[in-house]
Amino acid sequence: MGIFRRKKNDQSGGTGPATESVADKAPTSYVPLREFAWNHVAAQQSAHEGLWSMSTAERFDCDLAGSAITWFNTAKGMTVSAPCQLLGTWNPTDSSLLWAWDHPSAPPGTAVAAQAVKAFADANQIAELQSATIGCSRDEAYEITAIASPLGDLQGIYRFESAPGAAWVYIGFGNVTMSKG
């Protein structure tokens, strides 16, 4: 992307690569972190809309075991694929979010971004994020799982209802690959 900053203790004149990640800029208290992450995800989603009209994809296939998601936008003649991982699920029965780091549906070793949230919460004593289950609305679950994007180095998040009236699934995805067709 061409963003350069002077490294700490760098005597080269500041032409080295950026050393600060988005996660390094994350606030260490809950409300500012949640706002920071939501703004970060909003910018990502806007970019996806501009590049491939994410919200107008007619369908998608999500294979959590294979860590892949594919969106199909026939109107634009595009197929967009990305690696993905489970962030959590929201249960409409009890209005709760279950983080993927403690989720029975998360294949072992695949909930890396959710685990990054847990590690960050533990390191910074953010009690609101240390529990595997959080009582919240469906939209709040979206905002809360957005925290995984900057902390887990994701390129976006996506949510979908697993079946009518059933759990909502929140995933994070990596770099997208676009192709015609």
Summary of the structure (lengths in Angstrom):
residues: 181
radius of gyration: 17.3
end to end distance: 27.7
largest distance: 59.0
contacts: 541
relative contact order: 0.18
helix: 33%
strand: 28%
